[in-house]
C-alpha cells in the first residue's frame, strides 16, 4: 500500500536530515551552486540559495543547459561545497572528481544511474521509492532539505510548487509529496487553490491583458493581439473595465465565464486545434503574498516567467525573483518575457510549414529557425493541441550552438500518448544510447542530443515505438 503524502514527505526530510543537512552545517568556504536553466532548476536553486543565505554561506550560482562532463572544473581553489540541483543523479560517476576536492550535495529527482560516489551526499526521491517524475520536483526535494536543515526557519513552499508546475507535475492535480507541500502552503496561508480558466496572470490579472498574453494554448487571433483580445470581450458583452479598473476573471459571472470558455474552445477548433474545456479549465494556485495584479500572484504564470528567464539566458533574473526581489528584478523579468513571447510567436507562426506526422510522432524541425532552449516550450505547446488524432509523441529539433554537428530534441507525450502508456524518458535514453547521443527525462517530458547525421534513424525509431 502507498504511504500517505505526509508520510512520504517525512521520509524525504528524514533522509535529508541524516546526510546532506549535516554536511551543510560542516561546510567551510564558499559554495558553488549549479542548476538547470528551466523553471524547476531556477526554483530549486532559489530554495538552495535561500538556505545558503540563512546559513551565511557565501555562494556563486550558475545555470547550465545540461550537466557538465566534469563538474570538478567548476570548483576553484576556495570552494568548500558543490551543490548540484535538478541534475546529477543521472551522471553519478561524473561527481567523483569533485567529491575528492570539496563536499558535494546532489538535490535531484531524475531517475538515478549507477552508484553514488564516496563523499557525495545525494537526496533523490527514487532512492526512497518515491516517484520523482510525478510526485516531487527538484524544488520540492530542495524544500525538504531546507526543512530538514532549518526546521524552525522560513518555509518557501511556493518555490517547491513552482518547480512542480514547471515540470508538469500538476496536470491532474498534485499527488504524493507535492500534495503534502500544497497542504503546508495552504495551511500557512501562502497559497490558495481555485478552479478557474487558465489564463496568463491568473484570476486577478486584467482580463484584457490575460487574453493577449496567454500563449499556452495560443488563442488564434487573440494571443499577442490587443485588438483581438478587446474584440473577443466585446463579442461576449464583457466590458474591459469594471468601474475605474480593468475587469478580471474573478469579476465575471458564472455565465460570462462559461461563455468566454466556450468562445475560446470554438476559436481553437476553428483553427484545427483539438482542445477540450479541460485543458483550459483547471486548478490555479494564487500566491497570497503577491499583490493582486502582479503576474507572479498566479503560480502558473510565475513558472512561465521563470521558464522564460532561463530559456532567454537570464536565469539570474529568475533567481532574484525566487529570492523575493521585486522592483527592478520584476521589470527585467517583464522585458525578458516579452522578448521570449515574441520569439516563440514568430516560430509558432511558421509551425505548420516545419511540422510533419510520421507514425504516431509529430516531428517539428526547428533547425535554423529555433533557439535550442525553445524546443521545450514549443514541444509542450504542440503536444497540447496535436494537428490530428493518433499523435502520441511530439519531437522538436534545433541545432546546438555550442556543439556544431549535433541536434537537440525535446520530446513530449500528448494526452493520447500519456494514456497509451508510452514513456518519453525511457525512449529518449534508449534512442540516445543507440545513436551515440545523450538523453533522458520523465515519462511525459524528455530530451536528447544526437549527431545530426542520426536524425532520420531517430525519427524511424520513435515512429516504430509509437506503433501498437
Ligand atoms: Mn526538474
Boltz pocket constraint, residues with backbone or C-beta under 6 A from the ligand:
constraints:
  - pocket:
      binder: B
      contacts: [[A, 40], [A, 41], [A, 86], [A, 109], [A, 137], [A, 138], [A, 163], [A, 167]]
      max_distance: 6.0
